[in-house]
Amino acid sequence: MREQLEQRVSELKAEQQKGQQMLAELEGRQAELRQTLLRISGAIQVLEEMLAGPAAQNGALSSKEAVPGNGPVDARA
């Protein structure tokens, strides 16, 4: 009986370790996703400000300003 209990404790510890590894990986992926979403949000904000600006209302954006990624925030980064 004791041997079975020790075996089960060993199995549960291994399972717990696997679970902790999976959780650490998911937390890393979550942090990466948050950074990506933050960059996208910043790019959206910059582009919306460009659209709302006086140059955009007159249709006077230069080709460099009109290309996403050439401005201060690059959504593809």
SULMO-V334196 format. One record per backbone hydrogen bond with DSSP energy under -0.5 kcal/mol. CO is the residue of the C=O (numbers start at 1). NH is the residue of the N-H. E is the energy in kcal/mol with one decimal. If there is no record, write none. Layout:
BEGIN
CO/NH/E  CO/NH/E
END
This chain:
BEGIN
1/5/-1.9  2/6/-2.5  3/7/-2.1  4/8/-2.3  5/9/-2.4  6/10/-2.2  7/11/-2.3  8/12/-2.6  9/13/-2.3  10/14/-2.0  11/15/-2.3  12/16/-2.5  13/17/-2.2  14/18/-2.2  15/19/-2.3  16/20/-2.3  17/21/-2.1  18/22/-2.4  19/23/-2.3  20/24/-2.2  21/25/-2.2  22/26/-2.5  23/27/-2.4  24/28/-2.0  25/29/-2.4  26/30/-2.5  27/31/-2.2  28/32/-2.2  29/33/-2.4  30/34/-2.5  31/35/-2.1  32/36/-2.2  33/37/-2.8  34/38/-2.2  35/39/-2.3  36/40/-2.5  37/41/-2.5  38/42/-2.3  39/43/-2.4  40/44/-2.6  41/45/-2.4  42/46/-2.4  43/47/-2.5  44/48/-2.8  45/49/-2.3  46/50/-2.4  47/51/-2.4  48/52/-2.0  49/53/-1.1  53/57/-1.6  54/58/-1.4  55/60/-2.8  56/59/-0.8  62/66/-1.9  63/67/-0.6  64/67/-0.7  66/68/-0.7  67/70/-1.8  73/69/-0.6  73/75/-0.7  74/77/-1.6
END
